[in-house]
Amino acid sequence: MELETIRNRLDALNWQTLLILNERLMLVREVAAQKKAKGDGVIHAPSREAAIFDRTVDHCRVLGLDPDYVLEIVSLMIAHAKDAECDVLGVDTFLDTRPKKQEDLRANLLKLTAATAPNYSPDYCEGRGSDAVQSYLGREQQLLRESIDALPNRKVALDLGCATGKVAELLERYFCRVRGFDLCPQMIEHARTRRLWPDYVEFETTDLEERIPQDDASVSFAVANFGAASEVSQHLLPELSRVLEKGGKAFLSFYNADAISNLWYYPWPSTMRAHLNAYNNTLEVWYRDQVYTVQGTGMTVRMLQEACGLHGLEVEWVETYPTFLSIVPRFFFGSPRFRPLVKAVTEVDEAMARKEPYRGTHLTALIRK
């Protein structure tokens, strides 16, 4: 075909695309109108969206298209549809604002951890589309090592929400005794059998919601990393105040309720794997073609400082990270042309980590008794 013919055909395809988008919007509004007539205000449907994304990836493979680029387009269409439904239904958010039963959230957490346990590190933490996760975990590891190096005592260390024991593997090099706890039996079994551990390292299946199974004032260091401080217990800080020895410290990672990523919601959760719903203190975790809603109590820097003060704890330092990296579209990470942009965003996030307004996705802190 001649160049002018190709351009004319492209213009025609652009017009057809607009017509399709217009028809889609009309159908979305009709769906919302029927929901309103039935008194059904539920807009958010993550499981349906996960299935759409799964099929889209399959179609992209058949057609030879870049799935990250196409998923971004699909995400924008779904996000726009959610906004349109909000307008029709007269609501401020499409997120679920209804409280969730704790037993249901714990059951979902068990399902999630059982599903991720066999491939937790190479898949969930390091798999395709986990670029922002990797950036956070790399920074977290560095901060964790620096925190351990500055400890006055290294007797007992606790890994709270230990998963497959990666943090315990670091702790064993420094402490006389290491105890790892996790709610999921599959995670604990995987941790125990993943390698040969010394006698002073032990793993236990435990629900930490009510109590940490440790004597008073007996712990030198405790870790709840990768958002685990928002998941393992709503009573974490008073329990840490009880078990930490004087001068003992805890390295904690929460989901930040003030994060900019909470204001920039795509159905596909960028490269952070999870999204905090501050309306009902839940965490929506995407894994493969499934979505799991689990407990995820949001924390802010001010809330943490105030809560620590109430329980005889002091915040040595606090930071939030990543800020903008968590909302960078996935296809940016896979393209060499965008590497300078990703590098620049990472530099900005690192510079902002310990400065107000504290808008990073994870809130990481070192506290001392």
RAKA-V938121 format. One record per helix or strand. SS is the DSSP state (@ for helix, = for strand). FROM is the first residue (numbers start at 1). TO is the last residue. Records with the same first field share a line. If there is no record, write none. Layout:
SS: FROM-TO, FROM-TO
This chain:
@: 3-38, 46-63, 67-89, 102-117, 120-125, 131-149, 166-171, 185-193, 228-230, 236-243, 260-262, 301-310, 325-327, 330-334, 336-352
=: 156-160, 177-182, 201-205, 219-224, 244-256, 274-277, 282-287, 290-295, 299-299, 314-321, 362-368
